[in-house]
Amino acid sequence: MSYAVVFTNTAQRDLSRLQSSIMDRVEPIILSLEETPRPQGVKKLQGYKEFYRIRIGDHRIIYQINDAANHVVISRIVHRRDAYR
């Protein structure tokens, strides 16, 4: 079952600000979320019902999974110092 990956406006802005070297590492992971929304190494965020994070070096992809609608909503793509504020 394939999921649709959707970006919030904030995530689109975060994505446009990434350096190309980081973007090269982030892009394949985002594309893989279409097939596997809970890949190996994903962590569920404590205190949030449906938020998950993927660690990519010092950056984090924060996202939600809506199994009923087959959507993965990417909320943020930020450096770890800004990810949990």
N, C-alpha and C positions, 0 to 999 in steps of 0.2 A: 504494500500500500504506500503510495507516494504522498508526501506532505508538500504543501505550498509554503515557501519561505516568503514572509512579508516583513518589510522594514518599517519601523516608526520613523517619523520625521527626524527625531533625535539620532537614531541609528544611521540614517542616511547622511546626516551632517558629520557624525563620527567617522563614517566610512570614507567620506571625501577628504577628511583631514589626516588620514593615515599615511605614513611614509610608504613608498613603493615596496621596500623590503619587508615591511610588516604586512602589507596588502597581499604580497605573494604567499604568505603563510596563512592568512585569514580566509582568502577566497575559496580554496579547496575545502576547507572545513565547513564553511557556510553552504557550499553546494552539496556536501555529504549529508547535511541535515535533512534534505529532501527525502532521502531513503532511510536514514537512521537518525531520528530526532533525539535519541538517548545513546550516543556513542560511548565507547569505553573511555573512562576518564571524566565524564560529565558529573557535576555535583549539583544536587538540589540545594537551593539557598534556604537556610534556616529562617523561619519566620515568614516565609512567603509560600503560598499554596502551590503555585505552578511555575515558579521561576527556577531556571537552571543556569549554570555557568560553565563555560569551557575555558580552560587556561591555555594561552598561547604565549609562552615566555612570560613577559611582564604585562601582557594585555589580556583582557577578559571579554568574552562574548556573553552577554546577559540576555536570556531569551525565555519566552513562555511557550508551552506546548498546549494546543487545543486539540485533543484527540477526537472530539466530536465533529469538528469541522475540518480535520486534517490540515491544520495550520501550525506553522512555527513562526512566532512573532519575535523578531530580533529587536530588543529594546535599546541596548547600548553596546558599543564596541570601544572600550576605553582602557587606559593604563590602569594597573591595579590600584594605584593610590587614589584614583577617582571612582573606582567601580562600585564601592559599597556605601557611598554617601547618600 
